[in-house]
């Protein structure tokens, strides 16, 4: 299987991510039930499980302070493009 996502890619989540799947860093976010669709994070680790790839995604506020992390699968994220790539 081809790894389509890279370390430090900005991604948006395509499905809500339940708080049971989150590592919550900041206590004030402990009461949330899930991260919403469209929330943007950064891939900070890539895991090759042999059958597929999984991604540790960090979520941070506007000041860059991390508040949550989650391990997500390829079908749960979309890479955000900031430049037009011409082949």
C-alpha positions as CSV (number, residue, x, y, z in Angstrom):
1,X,0.0,0.0,0.0
2,X,1.2,3.5,-0.9
3,X,1.6,6.0,1.9
4,X,-0.3,9.1,0.6
5,X,0.3,11.3,3.6
6,X,3.5,12.7,5.0
7,X,5.0,13.9,8.2
8,X,3.9,17.5,8.9
9,X,1.1,17.5,6.4
10,X,-1.9,19.6,7.5
11,X,-5.0,17.5,7.5
12,X,-8.7,18.0,8.1
13,X,-10.7,15.2,9.8
14,X,-13.5,13.7,7.7
15,X,-15.4,12.0,10.6
16,X,-16.0,13.1,14.2
17,X,-13.2,11.7,16.5
18,X,-14.6,10.5,19.8
19,X,-12.9,11.7,23.0
20,X,-12.2,8.1,23.9
21,X,-9.7,8.0,21.0
22,X,-8.0,11.3,22.1
23,X,-5.0,12.0,24.2
24,X,-6.2,15.3,25.7
25,X,-3.3,17.5,26.7
26,X,-5.2,20.5,28.1
27,X,-7.7,19.8,30.9
28,X,-10.2,22.4,29.7
29,X,-10.9,20.2,26.7
30,X,-11.7,17.1,28.7
31,X,-15.5,17.7,28.6
32,X,-15.7,17.5,24.7
33,X,-17.5,14.5,23.3
34,X,-15.6,14.5,20.0
35,X,-13.5,16.6,17.6
36,X,-15.8,17.9,14.8
37,X,-15.5,17.2,11.1
38,X,-13.3,19.7,9.4
39,X,-11.0,20.4,12.3
40,X,-7.4,20.9,11.1
41,X,-4.4,19.2,12.6
42,X,-0.8,18.2,11.7
43,X,0.6,14.7,11.2
44,X,3.4,14.3,13.7
45,X,4.1,10.6,13.3
46,X,3.4,8.0,10.6
47,X,2.9,4.3,11.6
48,X,3.2,1.5,9.0
49,X,1.2,-1.4,10.5
50,X,2.0,-3.7,7.6
51,X,-1.6,-3.7,6.3
52,X,-2.1,0.1,6.2
53,X,-0.8,3.4,7.6
54,X,-2.0,5.2,10.6
55,X,-1.2,8.8,11.6
56,X,-0.7,10.6,14.9
57,X,-2.4,13.9,14.4
58,X,-1.8,16.9,16.7
59,X,-4.5,19.5,17.2
60,X,-3.5,23.0,18.4
61,X,-5.2,26.3,19.0
62,X,-4.4,29.6,17.1
63,X,-1.5,30.2,19.4
64,X,0.1,26.9,18.5
65,X,-0.6,25.3,21.8
66,X,-1.4,21.6,21.5
67,X,-4.7,20.5,23.1
68,X,-5.3,17.0,21.7
69,X,-3.7,14.1,19.7
70,X,-5.3,11.2,18.0
71,X,-4.2,8.2,15.9
72,X,-6.2,8.3,12.7
73,X,-6.6,6.1,9.6
74,X,-6.3,7.3,6.0
75,X,-10.0,7.3,5.4
76,X,-10.5,9.7,8.4
77,X,-8.3,12.5,7.1
78,X,-7.9,14.7,4.1
79,X,-4.6,16.4,3.2
80,X,-5.0,20.2,2.8
81,X,-3.3,21.7,-0.3
82,X,-1.9,25.2,-0.1
83,X,-0.2,25.3,-3.5
84,X,-1.2,24.2,-7.0
85,X,1.0,21.3,-8.1
86,X,1.8,21.1,-11.8
87,X,3.0,17.7,-13.0
